[in-house]
Amino acid sequence: MEKDDERRKPNNWLVGLALLGFIGVIGLEQWRNRSPDIEKYINVDIDGKNLKVPDYDLKGVPCAQYARLTAKNLFDLKYVPCDAWDHIKRNNVVERVDDFGDLESLSEEGVLKQGMLIGLYNPDSSFNKEGREFTHVGVYLGDGKIAHFYKDSLVENFEELRERGLIPKALIAPKN
């Protein structure tokens, strides 16, 4: 009886191999870029207009995925998929910044535009490593507000981000 039971148990190695084969068939990029479900929307007033910011069903540490999907959903901007800190290599850095005053000025000058990503340094992040300017990213909505994923989908203004201890480091546009 024991031998029959052992033959019926799934072999984890074979299941893993089958999953790798499946990913190979659909393509690793397609697997990585699959869109999560939108659970609800966060209604935000931007310059007198209602903006419905998606609140995706995300797991893990998805700030970069959230920002990329939100920029695509709201502004039809396509960023290269990557981790937050790799946006400076895989997309276009428009401007380096050091504080929220820089962002306010760049917004007033028209340099900071809706849909741009903002790389943010989080001094408490476990992802801080040598060579990483920032470890968090959000998408600029306009009117001084950023949508980002910080344990949950959030829309916060510059002052709220400052109070969290986040420091802006780069404005990022999609790679052409």
C-alpha positions in Angstrom: 0.0 0.0 0.0 2.8 2.4 0.8 4.2 2.2 -2.7 0.8 3.1 -4.3 0.5 6.1 -1.9 4.0 7.3 -2.9 3.2 7.1 -6.6 0.1 9.3 -6.1 1.9 12.1 -4.3 2.9 15.0 -6.5 6.6 15.2 -7.1 7.6 18.8 -6.2 10.5 18.7 -8.6 8.2 17.7 -11.5 5.6 20.3 -10.5 8.4 23.0 -10.5 9.7 21.8 -13.9 6.2 21.9 -15.3 5.8 25.5 -14.0 9.1 26.5 -15.6 8.0 25.0 -18.9 4.7 26.9 -18.7 6.5 30.2 -18.0 8.9 29.4 -20.9 5.9 28.9 -23.2 4.1 32.1 -22.3 7.3 34.0 -21.9 9.0 35.3 -18.8 8.2 39.0 -19.5 4.5 38.2 -20.0 4.5 36.2 -16.7 6.2 39.0 -14.9 3.9 41.7 -16.5 0.6 40.0 -15.8 -1.9 42.6 -14.5 -3.4 42.0 -11.1 -7.1 42.6 -10.4 -8.3 46.1 -9.5 -10.0 45.7 -6.1 -11.4 49.3 -6.0 -10.6 52.8 -6.9 -9.4 55.7 -4.8 -11.2 58.9 -6.0 -8.8 61.9 -6.0 -9.5 65.5 -6.9 -6.7 66.8 -9.3 -7.1 70.3 -10.5 -10.9 70.2 -10.1 -11.2 66.8 -12.0 -12.0 63.4 -10.4 -9.2 60.9 -11.0 -10.0 57.2 -10.3 -6.7 55.8 -9.0 -6.7 52.0 -9.2 -6.2 50.0 -6.0 -4.7 46.7 -7.2 -4.7 43.3 -5.5 -0.9 43.1 -5.0 1.3 40.8 -2.9 4.9 41.1 -1.8 6.9 44.3 -2.3 5.2 45.8 -5.4 5.7 49.5 -5.3 7.4 49.5 -8.8 4.8 47.3 -10.3 2.0 49.4 -8.7 3.5 52.7 -10.1 4.0 51.2 -13.6 0.5 49.8 -13.8 -1.0 53.0 -12.4 0.9 55.1 -15.0 -0.3 52.9 -17.7 -3.9 52.8 -16.5 -4.3 56.5 -15.8 -2.0 58.2 -18.3 -1.3 55.4 -20.9 2.5 55.7 -20.2 4.5 52.5 -20.6 7.5 52.1 -18.3 10.0 49.2 -18.6 9.2 46.7 -15.9 11.8 46.6 -13.1 12.5 47.0 -9.4 12.2 50.6 -8.0 16.0 51.1 -7.9 16.4 50.0 -11.5 14.2 52.7 -13.1 17.3 54.9 -13.3 18.9 52.3 -15.7 15.8 51.1 -17.6 13.8 54.3 -18.1 14.7 57.9 -18.6 15.8 60.1 -15.7 14.5 63.6 -16.4 15.9 65.3 -13.3 17.7 64.5 -10.1 16.2 66.1 -7.0 17.1 66.3 -3.3 13.9 67.5 -1.5 10.2 68.1 -1.9 10.9 71.8 -2.6 12.6 70.7 -5.8 9.5 68.8 -6.8 7.2 71.7 -6.1 9.4 74.0 -8.2 9.6 71.4 -11.1 5.9 71.0 -11.0 5.3 74.8 -11.2 7.8 74.9 -14.1 6.0 72.1 -16.0 9.0 69.7 -15.8 7.2 67.4 -13.4 4.2 66.0 -15.3 1.3 63.6 -14.6 2.4 60.0 -14.9 6.1 60.6 -14.2 7.6 58.3 -11.6 9.3 59.7 -8.6 12.1 57.7 -7.1 12.0 58.0 -3.3 14.7 57.1 -0.8 13.3 55.4 2.3 15.9 55.4 5.1 14.1 52.5 6.8 14.0 50.2 3.8 15.6 46.8 4.1 16.3 47.2 0.3 18.9 49.9 0.9 22.2 48.7 -0.6 25.3 50.4 -1.9 24.7 51.9 -5.3 20.9 52.3 -4.9 19.8 55.9 -4.9 16.3 55.0 -3.9 14.2 52.0 -3.0 10.7 53.2 -3.4 8.8 54.7 -6.4 5.4 56.4 -6.9 3.5 57.9 -9.8 2.9 61.7 -9.9 -0.9 62.4 -10.3 -0.6 66.2 -10.4 -1.6 68.9 -7.9 1.3 67.8 -5.6 -0.1 64.2 -5.1 1.6 60.9 -5.6 0.0 57.4 -5.8 2.2 54.7 -4.4 2.1 51.3 -2.7 3.4 51.4 0.8 1.9 48.3 2.4 -1.3 49.4 0.8 -2.4 51.6 -2.2 -2.0 55.2 -1.1 -2.4 58.7 -2.5 -0.4 61.2 -0.5 0.8 64.8 -1.0 4.4 65.9 -0.7 4.0 66.8 3.0 2.6 63.4 3.9 5.5 61.7 2.1 8.0 64.0 3.9 6.4 63.0 7.3 7.0 59.4 6.4 10.7 60.2 6.1 10.7 59.6 2.3 13.2 61.7 0.3 12.7 62.3 -3.4 15.7 61.5 -5.6 14.7 61.3 -9.3 12.0 62.2 -11.8 11.6 59.4 -14.3 9.8 59.3 -17.7 9.2 56.2 -19.9 11.9 55.0 -22.2 11.0 56.1 -25.8 
